[in-house]
Amino acid sequence: MTTATVLHLAGAGHGDGRARSAPNRRLAAVLAESGLSRGRFARAVCAVAAELGYGTVRYDHASVARWLGGTVPRRDTAQAITVVLGRALGRAVTLADIGLSPARPGPTGEHAADIAASWPAELHQVRQRLNWLAEEIASLSRHLAVIGPQPTGQEEVRP
């Protein structure tokens, strides 16, 4: 059995921090497109990981170099990476876009895994929008309470 076979059977390259067989060219391309330096990118990944509730993580430019070299980050870190790059580019970035999808789809398929992995980031965006809407509704309610009910042009009919 070859080393590659052993690593594959052990699950290497599927978010456990072990090296893949080749550099991650997809991640390199999207990172270059974003214009973020390695250091700034690493700091943003740490901030987003905390924001998404993944806890405190410590990454730096050397961590980014390892990811670009083929080391696969943990699944939650990979999700934080998609959020950082998505924000920098102003568009959705998936695990597949950055070369971090599982090598083989599971029983529910690779697409389902990408969707499930993107939920924390999407839920965060939904929460932000809901909070904004709640503030707008509260503001409108206060405004309506100040000006009071307005006539509708219809007479009230009493029995």
HUVENFEN-V560295 format. One record per residue. N is the residue number from 1. RES is the residue in three letters. OMEGA is omega as a letter, one per 20 degrees, with the letter a starting at -180 (none if undefined). Layout:
N/RES/OMEGA, N/RES/OMEGA
This chain:
1/MET/a, 2/THR/r, 3/THR/r, 4/ALA/r, 5/THR/r, 6/VAL/r, 7/LEU/r, 8/HIS/a, 9/LEU/r, 10/ALA/r, 11/GLY/a, 12/ALA/r, 13/GLY/a, 14/HIS/r, 15/GLY/a, 16/ASP/r, 17/GLY/r, 18/ARG/a, 19/ALA/r, 20/ARG/a, 21/SER/a, 22/ALA/r, 23/PRO/a, 24/ASN/a, 25/ARG/r, 26/ARG/r, 27/LEU/a, 28/ALA/a, 29/ALA/a, 30/VAL/r, 31/LEU/r, 32/ALA/r, 33/GLU/a, 34/SER/a, 35/GLY/r, 36/LEU/r, 37/SER/r, 38/ARG/r, 39/GLY/r, 40/ARG/r, 41/PHE/a, 42/ALA/r, 43/ARG/r, 44/ALA/r, 45/VAL/r, 46/CYS/a, 47/ALA/a, 48/VAL/r, 49/ALA/r, 50/ALA/r, 51/GLU/a, 52/LEU/r, 53/GLY/a, 54/TYR/a, 55/GLY/a, 56/THR/r, 57/VAL/a, 58/ARG/r, 59/TYR/r, 60/ASP/a, 61/HIS/r, 62/ALA/r, 63/SER/r, 64/VAL/r, 65/ALA/r, 66/ARG/r, 67/TRP/r, 68/LEU/r, 69/GLY/r, 70/GLY/r, 71/THR/a, 72/VAL/r, 73/PRO/r, 74/ARG/a, 75/ARG/a, 76/ASP/r, 77/THR/r, 78/ALA/r, 79/GLN/r, 80/ALA/r, 81/ILE/r, 82/THR/r, 83/VAL/a, 84/VAL/a, 85/LEU/r, 86/GLY/r, 87/ARG/a, 88/ALA/a, 89/LEU/a, 90/GLY/r, 91/ARG/r, 92/ALA/r, 93/VAL/a, 94/THR/r, 95/LEU/r, 96/ALA/r, 97/ASP/a, 98/ILE/r, 99/GLY/a, 100/LEU/r, 101/SER/r, 102/PRO/a, 103/ALA/r, 104/ARG/r, 105/PRO/r, 106/GLY/a, 107/PRO/r, 108/THR/r, 109/GLY/a, 110/GLU/a, 111/HIS/r, 112/ALA/r, 113/ALA/r, 114/ASP/r, 115/ILE/a, 116/ALA/a, 117/ALA/a, 118/SER/a, 119/TRP/a, 120/PRO/a, 121/ALA/a, 122/GLU/r, 123/LEU/r, 124/HIS/r, 125/GLN/r, 126/VAL/r, 127/ARG/r, 128/GLN/a, 129/ARG/r, 130/LEU/r, 131/ASN/r, 132/TRP/r, 133/LEU/r, 134/ALA/r, 135/GLU/r, 136/GLU/r, 137/ILE/r, 138/ALA/r, 139/SER/r, 140/LEU/r, 141/SER/r, 142/ARG/r, 143/HIS/r, 144/LEU/r, 145/ALA/a, 146/VAL/a, 147/ILE/r, 148/GLY/a, 149/PRO/a, 150/GLN/r, 151/PRO/a, 152/THR/a, 153/GLY/r, 154/GLN/r, 155/GLU/r, 156/GLU/a, 157/VAL/r, 158/ARG/r, 159/PRO/none
